[in-house]
Amino acid sequence: MYPAQLVQPMREDLSLFGFSELLTAGQVDEAIHRDGTVLVVVNSVCGCAAANARPGAKMSLDNENTPDHLVTVFAGVDFEAVDAARAMMVPFPPSSPCMALFKNGDLVHMLERHHIEGRSAGLIAENLKSAYNDFC
């Protein structure tokens, strides 16, 4: 587990931008299974989360179509919530950071760590915008 003071700024990077933090399996289940679209960001302390994933997720919201709900769980901290989110991302293996778009409880788009690592925030944003245009 990472110290709270270490991860707080990384949490706020998304929560101050409108993402709701989910801390329990029940919160994850409720968030993903509501009507509409939900973007789930599995946040992380790694460099690719800071340089690519979080900025890309935020940039993706500058689009005509966006998810109805924005949520986040934090790998290495919110174990119950992360496990629940990852269980709903099957068949994709666990990775962090990662991002998943759900529509009416169904997984419709996935960005795994290997889609994030080494790619610019702009490319990640464009990938998400394309998914939003298809599903939102």
ABEGO torsion letter per residue (X at the ends): XBBAAAAAAAAAAAAAAGBBBBABAAAAAAAAABBEBBBBBBBBABAAAAAAAAAAAAAAABBABBBABBBBBBBGABAAAAAAAAAAAOABBBBOBBBBBBBGGBBABBBBAAAABGBBAAAAAAAAAAAAAAAX
